[in-house]
C-alpha cells in the first residue's frame, strides 16, 4: 500500500516504515470524510443547504484533499450568495487537482460573466453598508441598501434575513413573513431564518386581537408577493451619557460661536479702519489746497496711511484664514460622521493660503481619507441610477465621482457608463472619447471587450 503522508509504498503492517504514520488512521479519516460528503449531498438535494455546509466543513476537516466535498461546498456557498467563499474552495480544489476538475469550469463560468460577479460584489458592499446604517439607527437608509443588495444578487440569503429582522423590529409581521419564507424555500434549515420563524409564529398580527388559550397559533402562510413597505423609524438614543453625535454637535456649536464673532466683530473693526483710511486719504488729497500744513506733516500723514492700510490688509487676511480654519473643523466633523459627500464639498470651498504646517497636514489628511470615500459613494449612486435608466442623474453622480478619484479601481467602469449615457444622448463623439480613453489607459479593464464591441457598432452606424 501507499502511505498517504509521504507516498512511500510498503506491503506489510499499517505503519509506514519511512515516516511512521499509521495508515489505518488515515484510512478511517478518509472514510469519515466520504460518509459526511454523501450525507451532505443528500441534504443538498432536499434543500437543506445549511446542514449540508456543516457536514462538508466536517468532511474537509477529516480530509482536506476531498475535492468532491470542496466543489460541492463551493456550489452551496454560491447558491446562498457567498461567491467569495465559493471561489476560495474552488481555487484550493484546482490546486490539488489541476486536471479534469469541475471547479475549473465553475470559475471559467464566473470569469465569462464578469457583470454578474460585479453585481454580487456590489450586493455585499450594500449589505455591509446597511449594517452600518442600522448601527447608526438609520433604518430608512438600511432598507434602501438591502433592497439594492437583493436586486443585485437575488440569491443573497443574508440580505433577506436582515430585511426580515428590520420588519420584525417595525412590527410588520406580514412583510417579515414574506422575506422569511423566501429564505426557507431556498434553505430549509437556515438557522437565522428558523429563529425568525419561531419569533413570527408567536407574534400576533397588529391588525388582529390577541389570541386566547383555546385558539391555535396560526402556521406561517404564504404572503403577498409584494406586501407594502413599512415606514421605518429611528431608534431612540440612550440617555445618561454623551453620544458621539452630541459631542460633534457641541463642537460645531463652539465653532459656530467663533464664526459669529469673526463675522460680526472683526468686520466692525475693519469698517472703523476703513473710515480712518478714507479720512486720511481725503486729507492727503486736499493738501493741494491747504497752505497751513508743512511738508513734514504731510509725509507723516502718508506714513500713517500706509501703516493703517498694511494693518487692515493683515486683519482681513487673518479673518479669511480663521474662516477657512472653521470650515476645516466642519469638514473634520463631517468626516467623523461619515458624511463624506458633504465633507468633500466643504474641503473644496477652503482656501489654504496662510495655513500653518500643522493646519495643512490636517487638511491633507482629511482630503486623503474623504476623497476616495466620496468618489465611491458618488460612483455607487451613479451606477444605481444608470441601471434604473435614470441617465441624467447617473451622469451627474458619475462626473462628480471623477472629481474626487485618483487611482480607484472603478475608474474604467465610470468612463464606460458615461460612454453609454453619451450614446443614449446621441453624443457619439463623447462616447468614442470615453471608449478610447478606456482602451488607452485601462487595457486590462473587465470592460475592454464591451468597449471594443461598442466602438465597432458606432463605426457601423456611421457608415
matplotlib code that plots the C-alpha trace (Angstrom):
import matplotlib.pyplot as plt

x = [0.0, 1.0, 1.5, -0.9, 1.5, 4.9, 4.0, 6.2, 4.9, 5.1, 3.4, 3.1, 1.6, -0.3, 2.7, 4.7, 8.4, 9.5, 7.6, 6.0, 2.4, -0.4, -2.1, -5.1, -6.0, -5.7, -8.0, -10.6, -10.4, -10.9, -13.9, -15.4, -14.9, -16.6, -19.6, -20.1, -19.9, -22.6, -24.8, -24.2, -25.1, -28.4, -29.1, -28.4, -30.9, -33.5, -32.6, -31.0, -28.1, -27.0, -26.9, -25.0, -22.5, -21.8, -21.3, -19.0, -16.9, -16.5, -15.7, -12.9, -11.7, -11.1, -9.7, -8.7, -7.9, -11.5, -12.1, -15.7, -16.5, -14.8, -16.5, -19.9, -19.3, -18.4, -21.6, -23.6, -21.9, -22.6, -26.3, -26.7, -24.8, -21.3, -19.4, -16.0, -16.2, -17.1, -14.2, -11.8, -12.7, -12.7, -9.2, -7.9, -9.6, -7.9, -4.5, -5.0, -6.2, -5.4, -6.7, -10.2, -11.6, -15.2, -14.1, -12.2, -15.4, -17.2, -14.6, -14.5, -18.2, -17.9, -15.0, -17.0, -19.9, -17.9, -21.0, -22.7, -19.6, -19.6, -23.2, -22.6, -19.7, -22.0, -24.6, -22.1, -20.9, -24.5, -25.3, -22.3, -23.5, -26.9, -25.4, -23.5, -26.7, -28.6, -25.8, -26.5, -30.3, -30.7, -33.3, -34.6, -31.2, -30.5, -33.7, -32.8, -29.3, -30.9, -33.4, -30.5, -28.4, -31.3, -31.8, -28.2, -28.0, -31.4, -29.5, -28.0, -29.9, -28.1, -29.7, -33.2, -32.6, -31.5, -34.6, -36.7, -35.1, -35.9, -39.6, -39.8, -38.3, -41.1, -43.8, -44.7, -45.3, -46.7, -43.6, -41.3, -43.1, -42.6, -38.8, -38.6, -40.4, -38.1, -35.1, -36.7, -37.7, -34.1, -32.6, -35.0, -32.5, -31.1, -30.5, -31.2, -34.4, -35.7, -35.0, -37.1, -39.8, -40.2, -40.4, -43.0, -45.2, -45.6, -46.1, -49.7, -50.6, -51.1, -54.5, -55.8, -56.8, -54.7, -55.0, -56.7, -55.5, -58.2, -57.1, -54.3, -51.3, -51.5, -48.8, -46.8, -48.9, -47.8, -47.9, -48.5, -45.7, -45.3, -46.5, -46.3, -43.0, -43.2, -42.2, -39.1, -38.3, -35.1, -34.4, -34.4, -31.0, -29.8, -29.7, -27.3, -24.1, -22.8, -23.1, -20.6, -23.1, -23.9, -20.2, -19.8, -22.8, -21.3, -18.0, -19.9, -21.7, -18.4, -17.2, -20.3, -20.0, -16.4, -17.5, -20.2, -17.5, -15.4, -18.4, -19.8, -16.9, -13.9, -15.9, -16.8, -13.1, -12.4, -15.2, -13.7, -10.3, -11.7, -13.3, -9.9, -8.2, -10.8, -10.5, -6.7, -6.8, -9.3, -6.9, -3.9, -5.9, -6.9, -3.4, -3.0, -5.5, -4.0, -1.4, -1.1, 0.3, 4.0, 5.7, 6.8, 3.2, 2.1, 4.9, 3.9, 0.3, 1.2, 3.3, 0.4, -1.9, 0.5, 0.7, -3.0, -3.5, -1.0, -2.7, -6.1, -4.7, -3.3, -6.5, -8.6, -6.1, -6.4, -10.2, -10.2, -7.7, -9.9, -13.0, -11.2, -9.9, -13.5, -14.5, -11.7, -13.1, -16.5, -15.0, -13.3, -16.7, -18.4, -15.8, -16.2, -19.9, -19.0, -20.8, -18.1, -20.1, -20.6, -17.1, -15.5, -17.8, -16.6, -13.0, -13.5, -14.5, -11.4, -8.6, -5.4, -3.5, -1.9, -2.3, 0.4, 2.2, 0.0, -3.2, -2.0, -1.2, -4.7, -6.3, -4.3, -5.2, -8.9, -8.7, -6.8, -9.4, -12.6, -12.0, -11.9, -14.9, -16.9, -15.8, -17.0, -20.3, -21.0, -20.0, -22.3, -25.2, -24.4, -24.2, -27.5, -29.2, -27.7, -29.1, -32.5, -32.3, -32.1, -29.3, -29.4, -29.0, -26.4, -24.3, -24.2, -23.2, -20.5, -19.0, -18.9, -17.2, -14.4, -13.7, -12.6, -10.9, -7.2, -6.4, -9.7, -10.4, -13.8, -12.5, -12.7, -16.3, -17.1, -15.9, -17.8, -21.1, -20.6, -19.9, -23.2, -25.0, -23.5, -24.7, -28.2, -28.0, -26.7, -23.4, -21.2, -18.2, -18.2, -18.9, -15.9, -13.7, -14.6, -14.2, -10.8, -9.7, -10.5, -8.5, -5.6, -5.4, -7.0, -6.1, -6.7, -10.2, -13.0, -15.0, -12.4, -14.4, -17.6, -15.7, -14.3, -17.8, -19.4, -16.8, -17.4, -21.2, -20.6, -18.4, -21.0, -23.7, -21.7, -21.1]
y = [0.0, 3.7, 6.0, 9.0, 11.1, 10.7, 8.5, 5.6, 2.1, -0.8, -4.2, -5.3, -3.7, -0.4, 1.7, 3.4, 2.3, 5.6, 8.2, 6.1, 7.3, 4.9, 4.4, 2.9, 6.3, 8.0, 5.4, 5.8, 9.6, 9.3, 7.0, 9.5, 12.3, 10.4, 9.5, 13.1, 14.1, 11.6, 12.9, 16.5, 15.5, 14.1, 17.2, 19.5, 17.6, 18.3, 22.0, 21.7, 23.9, 25.0, 21.4, 20.3, 23.1, 22.0, 18.4, 19.4, 21.5, 18.5, 16.3, 18.6, 18.6, 14.8, 15.0, 18.4, 16.8, 15.7, 17.7, 16.5, 17.9, 21.2, 21.6, 20.9, 23.3, 25.9, 25.3, 25.6, 28.9, 30.2, 29.2, 31.3, 34.3, 33.8, 34.0, 34.8, 31.7, 29.6, 30.8, 30.1, 26.4, 26.1, 27.6, 25.2, 22.3, 23.2, 23.5, 20.0, 18.5, 20.8, 18.4, 17.2, 19.2, 20.6, 23.5, 24.9, 25.0, 26.8, 29.5, 29.9, 30.5, 33.2, 34.9, 34.9, 36.6, 39.5, 41.7, 39.1, 39.0, 42.8, 42.8, 40.2, 42.3, 45.4, 43.3, 42.5, 46.1, 47.4, 44.7, 45.9, 49.5, 48.5, 47.1, 50.3, 52.3, 50.1, 50.7, 54.4, 53.8, 55.0, 52.3, 54.0, 54.1, 50.5, 49.3, 51.1, 49.4, 46.0, 46.3, 47.2, 44.3, 41.8, 43.3, 42.8, 39.3, 37.6, 34.6, 36.5, 35.0, 37.1, 40.2, 38.6, 37.6, 41.2, 42.5, 40.1, 41.5, 45.1, 44.2, 42.4, 45.5, 47.5, 45.0, 44.4, 40.7, 40.3, 41.8, 39.8, 36.5, 37.3, 37.6, 34.7, 32.4, 33.3, 32.2, 28.9, 28.0, 28.1, 26.7, 24.8, 24.7, 28.2, 28.8, 32.6, 32.1, 29.4, 31.6, 34.4, 31.9, 30.9, 34.6, 35.3, 32.4, 33.9, 37.4, 38.4, 40.4, 44.2, 44.2, 41.2, 40.8, 38.8, 35.0, 33.2, 30.0, 28.0, 29.2, 27.6, 29.6, 30.0, 28.5, 30.6, 31.3, 32.4, 36.2, 38.6, 38.6, 42.4, 43.5, 47.1, 48.5, 49.9, 53.3, 52.8, 55.0, 55.8, 54.1, 56.3, 57.3, 56.0, 58.8, 59.2, 59.7, 62.0, 60.2, 60.8, 62.8, 65.0, 65.7, 66.6, 68.9, 70.6, 71.2, 72.5, 74.9, 76.3, 76.6, 78.5, 80.9, 81.7, 82.2, 84.7, 86.6, 86.8, 87.8, 90.4, 91.9, 91.7, 93.3, 96.1, 96.7, 96.6, 99.2, 101.5, 101.2, 101.8, 105.1, 106.3, 105.4, 107.2, 110.3, 110.4, 109.8, 112.8, 115.0, 114.0, 114.6, 118.1, 119.1, 120.9, 123.5, 123.7, 126.3, 125.8, 122.2, 121.7, 119.0, 117.1, 116.8, 115.6, 112.9, 111.7, 111.5, 109.4, 107.1, 106.7, 106.0, 103.3, 101.7, 101.6, 100.1, 97.3, 96.6, 96.5, 94.0, 91.8, 91.9, 90.9, 88.1, 86.8, 87.0, 84.9, 82.4, 81.9, 81.4, 78.7, 77.1, 76.9, 75.3, 72.7, 71.9, 71.4, 69.1, 67.0, 66.7, 65.7, 63.0, 61.7, 61.4, 59.6, 62.2, 62.1, 63.9, 67.0, 66.7, 67.0, 69.8, 71.7, 70.9, 72.3, 75.7, 76.1, 78.4, 77.2, 80.4, 81.3, 77.8, 76.6, 73.3, 71.7, 73.0, 71.8, 68.4, 68.2, 69.4, 66.9, 64.1, 64.8, 65.1, 61.8, 60.0, 61.7, 62.0, 58.2, 57.6, 60.3, 59.1, 55.6, 56.9, 59.0, 56.1, 53.7, 56.2, 56.9, 53.2, 52.6, 55.4, 54.1, 50.6, 52.3, 54.1, 57.5, 58.7, 62.4, 61.7, 59.0, 61.3, 63.9, 61.4, 59.8, 63.1, 64.2, 60.9, 61.7, 65.0, 63.0, 59.9, 59.2, 55.5, 53.8, 50.5, 51.7, 54.5, 52.4, 51.4, 55.1, 56.0, 53.1, 54.1, 57.8, 56.5, 54.5, 57.6, 59.7, 57.1, 57.4, 61.1, 60.6, 62.2, 59.7, 62.0, 61.9, 58.2, 57.5, 59.7, 57.7, 54.4, 55.3, 56.6, 53.1, 51.3, 53.7, 53.9, 50.7, 47.9, 45.2, 46.5, 44.0, 46.2, 46.1, 43.5, 45.6, 48.7, 47.3, 45.9, 49.3, 51.1, 48.6, 49.2, 53.0, 52.6, 50.5, 53.1, 55.9, 54.2]
z = [0.0, -0.4, 2.5, 2.2, 4.2, 2.4, -0.6, 0.4, -0.8, 1.6, 1.8, 5.4, 8.5, 8.9, 10.0, 7.2, 7.6, 6.2, 8.2, 10.9, 10.2, 11.0, 7.6, 9.3, 10.9, 7.6, 6.0, 8.8, 8.4, 4.7, 5.1, 7.6, 5.1, 2.3, 4.6, 5.6, 1.9, 1.0, 3.8, 2.6, -0.9, 0.2, 2.3, -0.6, -2.8, -0.1, 0.0, 3.4, 2.4, 5.9, 7.2, 4.0, 4.5, 8.1, 7.0, 4.2, 6.5, 8.8, 5.8, 4.9, 8.5, 8.1, 4.6, 3.2, -0.2, -0.7, -3.9, -4.3, -0.9, -1.7, -5.1, -3.5, -0.7, -3.2, -5.1, -1.9, -1.0, -4.5, -4.1, -0.9, -2.4, -0.8, -4.0, -2.4, -0.2, -3.2, -5.2, -2.2, -2.1, -5.9, -6.1, -3.4, -5.3, -8.6, -6.9, -5.5, -8.8, -11.8, -14.5, -15.0, -12.1, -12.4, -10.3, -13.2, -15.2, -12.4, -12.2, -16.0, -16.0, -13.4, -15.3, -18.5, -16.6, -15.1, -15.0, -12.6, -10.4, -10.2, -9.2, -6.5, -5.2, -5.1, -3.2, -0.5, -0.2, 0.0, 2.7, 4.8, 4.3, 5.5, 8.7, 9.2, 8.8, 11.3, 13.9, 13.4, 13.7, 10.1, 9.3, 6.2, 4.6, 5.6, 3.9, 0.7, 0.7, 1.4, -1.4, -3.8, -2.4, -3.1, -6.5, -7.4, -6.0, -5.5, -4.0, -1.2, 1.8, 4.4, 2.9, 3.2, 6.8, 7.7, 5.9, 8.0, 11.1, 10.1, 9.5, 12.9, 14.6, 12.9, 14.0, 10.3, 10.6, 7.0, 5.4, 7.7, 6.8, 3.1, 3.4, 5.9, 3.5, 0.6, 2.7, 3.9, 0.4, -0.6, 2.6, 4.9, 7.8, 7.7, 11.4, 11.3, 9.2, 11.6, 14.6, 13.0, 12.0, 15.7, 16.6, 14.0, 15.0, 18.4, 17.2, 16.9, 13.8, 14.7, 13.0, 14.9, 18.6, 21.0, 20.8, 23.7, 25.1, 23.2, 19.8, 17.9, 16.8, 13.1, 10.9, 8.6, 5.5, 2.1, 2.0, -0.8, -3.4, -2.9, 0.5, 1.4, 2.6, 6.1, 7.4, 9.4, 12.4, 14.1, 17.4, 20.5, 21.7, 25.1, 27.7, 30.6, 28.5, 25.8, 22.5, 19.7, 17.6, 20.7, 21.1, 17.4, 17.7, 20.8, 19.0, 15.9, 18.3, 19.6, 16.0, 15.1, 18.0, 17.0, 13.4, 14.6, 16.4, 13.3, 11.1, 13.4, 15.4, 13.0, 10.1, 12.5, 13.3, 9.6, 8.9, 11.5, 10.0, 6.5, 7.8, 9.2, 6.0, 4.0, 6.2, 5.9, 2.2, 1.9, 3.9, 1.7, -1.5, -0.2, 0.6, -2.7, -1.4, 2.1, 2.9, 6.6, 6.5, 6.4, 4.1, 7.2, 8.4, 5.0, 5.0, 8.5, 7.4, 4.4, 6.6, 8.9, 6.0, 4.7, 8.1, 8.6, 5.1, 5.9, 9.3, 7.6, 5.0, 7.7, 9.6, 6.6, 5.8, 9.3, 9.2, 5.9, 7.4, 10.6, 8.5, 6.4, 9.6, 10.9, 7.6, 8.1, 11.5, 10.0, 7.4, 10.1, 12.0, 8.8, 8.1, 11.7, 11.0, 7.7, 5.7, 3.0, 0.3, 2.5, 3.7, 0.2, -0.7, 2.4, 1.6, -2.0, -0.6, 1.7, 0.7, 2.4, 2.0, 5.3, 6.8, 9.1, 8.5, 11.1, 9.5, 6.1, 7.4, 8.9, 5.6, 3.5, 6.0, 5.7, 1.9, 1.6, 3.6, 2.4, -1.4, -2.1, 0.1, -1.6, -5.0, -4.1, -2.8, -6.0, -8.2, -6.4, -6.8, -10.4, -11.2, -9.5, -11.4, -14.6, -14.0, -13.3, -16.7, -14.9, -17.2, -16.3, -12.6, -13.3, -15.4, -12.6, -10.0, -12.2, -13.3, -9.7, -8.8, -11.3, -9.4, -6.4, -7.9, -8.4, -8.7, -7.8, -9.5, -10.8, -13.0, -16.1, -15.2, -14.6, -18.1, -19.6, -18.0, -19.1, -22.7, -22.6, -21.4, -24.2, -26.7, -25.2, -25.9, -29.4, -28.5, -30.3, -30.2, -26.4, -26.4, -28.6, -26.4, -23.3, -25.0, -26.4, -23.0, -21.5, -24.2, -23.9, -20.1, -18.9, -21.3, -18.6, -17.8, -17.4, -19.8, -22.6, -24.7, -24.3, -25.2, -28.4, -29.4, -28.7, -30.9, -33.7, -33.5, -33.6, -36.7, -38.4, -37.6, -39.0, -42.4]

ax = plt.figure().add_subplot(projection="3d")
ax.plot(x, y, z, "-o")
ax.set_aspect("equal")
plt.show()
